[in-house]
Amino acid sequence: MGSPELGYVHKIDKQRQNPPSREDIGDWGKEAEETVIEFFRNNFPGVEIRRATPAEDSGKRESGGKAVDAVAYIDGKPSLGLQITTSTDSAVKDSKSQLMKDFPFLRLAEMRNTDPSIPRALVFLKAGQVAEYVKNPDFKRHPEMAGQILESVIKSLQFASLKTKDQDDHKRINVLLAMFQKELEQIKKGRLN
């Protein structure tokens, strides 16, 4: 039997010969954001979506950051903030989940004081799914990923609904839930735009 040290050396040598691919290390964040934005544009014609501003994306409270990657609008009004990740690092995932728990609703700089806060949605995607989509950007070929996007958004909205007592928040969330649940049912039936 070899020594443990020799085993470590062999492992390091093997890693150097076969470095992990981007899919293995999860470095697909920007592509994941674009994928989710495209998904919304393709499947929800009544929803406008944009990338977050640098301040919104930063998450730094002192600069007004909200830690969102995209903002969805319905009828020209902000309706949903999306945080999108492919990270497999448990500390990163826990941090994003904690942010969602602590702040299920957010306000954007563009909103007036009378505008209601909007729910935050946390979308976890697998880097490999995003990589496959980038190779062949047709959601009909990637129903599992489309379902994952919707399931993540639906779970986030259900959580936000539990965290508010405001009836108007519940009404707005229910409109969003109905729209996303209907699309998820279409995907499960094999019907995807």
Buried (B, 14 or more C-beta within 10 A) or exposed (E): EEEEEEEEEEEEEEEEEEEEEBBEBBBBBEBBBBBBBBBBEBBBEEBBBEBBBEBBBBBEEEEEBBBBBBBBBBEEEBBBBBBBBBBEEEEEBEBBEEBBEEBBBBBBEEBEEEEBBBBBBBBBBBBBBBBBBEEEEEBEEBBEBBBBBBBBBBBBBEBBBEBBEEEEBBEBBEEBBEBBBEBBEBBEEEEBB
